[in-house]
Amino acid sequence: MPLRMKLDAITLDCPDPPALAAFCHQATGLELHPESNADFAGLSQADGLLLGFQRVDDHRAPSRPGQAVPQQLHICFSVGEDLDEVEARLLELGAGKPEFQPHDEAGARVFTDPAGHPFCLVRS
């Protein structure tokens, strides 16, 4: 019988927590956690899930698709809107789009946040 555990937080290592939180706030609309600071920033979702960003000295961005620096975390977001429109906005906000795209780009696309963490947009 599995334990009854509720996911409360996902935390990403990064060099600049406030900057990465600002990027993700602009991309998702999640609210900045009131106790965010220079070493740890968070975004709160209505159901209580916290997306956290913690400062790590000498942070190295993940390499993809290689594993010289493992990807560390991978997040997927469903998007009901036009993927091209969402992509353009994310790139304006500072996201990167790796040359390697493992999916059919009409249905899913891989991006990186400003700290180099990969994430996907999937057409819902």
N, C-alpha and C positions, 0 to 999 in steps of 0.2 A: 504494500500500500504506500503510495507516494506521500511525502510530507506536504502539508498545506502551507506553502510559502508564497508570499506576494512579492513581486519585483518592485522595489522601492526606488532604485537609482541605477543609472548607468553613468560611469565616470570615465572620461578620456584624459590621458596625459597630454600635455601641450606646453609650449613655452610661454604663452600669454593668455591666461584664463579669461580676463575681461574682453579681450579682442575676439577670442573664439566664441564666447557667449554672445557677444554683440552680433557676430555673423549669423549664428544659429537663431538668435532672436529675430533678426530681419528675415531669415529664410523660412522660419516656422510660425512665428507669431507667439511662441511660448513666452511666458512672463519671466523676467529676471527675478531670481530668488533674492529676498531682501537682505540676506546675510552674505551676499557675494562680496569678494574682496580681491586683492591682487594675487593671492595665492590659490584661491578656490572660488569659482563662480558657478552658478547653477541656473537652470531654467526649469520652471515648474509647469507641469501639465495638470489639467483640471482633475484628473483621476488620482493625483498625488505623485505620479512618477516624476523623478528629478533627473534631468540630464545635467551631469556635472562635468566641470573642467578643472583639472588640478595642475598647478605649476610643477614642471619637472626640469631641473637644471640639465643642460646638455641634451635636450630632447632631440631625437632624430626622427624625421618624418618617415613613415613606412614606405617601402619600395613596392611597386606593384607593376607587373605581375610577379616579379622575382621575390625572393625571400631573404635578400641581404639584410634587410631590416623588416621583420614580420609586420603584417598590417595591424596588429594589436587589437583591432576592433573593426566591425563592419556593421553599419546601420542601414536599413532600408526604409524608405518613405514611400507610401502610395500617393499618387498624384492623380486627381480627377481632371485636372486642367490639361491643356495642350503642353506636351513635353518640351517643345521648342521654346514656348514662352517662358516656362519655368527655368529651363536651361539658361536662356539669355539673362534672366534676372539673377540667377545664382552666380553666373560669371561676372556680372556687374558688381555683385557683393564681395567678390574675391575668391570664389570657388575655382578649382582647376578641373580640367577635363582630360584625363589620361588618354593617350593615343590608343592604348589597348582597351577595347570595349568587348567584353566576353558575351554580351547579350545582343539580341536583335534590337537595334537602337529605336525602332518604332515602339517597342514595349517596355524597355528598361535601359537605363544609362548609368554609368559609373562616373562619379565626380570625386574630388577631394576637397576637404575643407581647408581653410588657410593654414592649418597646422599639418596638413598632409594626410589626414585620416580619410580612407575611402568610404563613400556612402553611395547608395543606389536610389534612383527614382524609378518607380515602377508604375506603369499606367494601371489605374484601378478600374 
